[in-house]
Amino acid sequence: MPNGEEESSSLTGAERGKLRSLAQTIDPKVFVGKAGVGPGIAKLLEQAFRNADLVKVRFSATREEMDAQARELARLTGSEVIGSVGRNATFFRPGGAG
């Protein structure tokens, strides 16, 4: 996923790589349907961050729409998109901060 927010990233390339590696073993915890991203989806991701720093989100949108929705969801939750594969994007927020 192109990351236009790279300049605001607090993670090094090595850290992002490690997180992407860890993300391969987790299942999606939040599902974004046709309605897209809104306060309700952001709240679900916030709840998921209470249990883990790394959360995978599954999108039903096209790839272009998914990229935009993932950026918006990261903005709404104060998290970072650390990578995406297919229709899944992985979000990171350390220690439930934000």
Helices and strands as residue ranges (DSSP letters): G 6-8, H 13-23, E 28-32, H 39-49, E 54-59, H 63-77, E 80-85, E 88-92, G 94-96
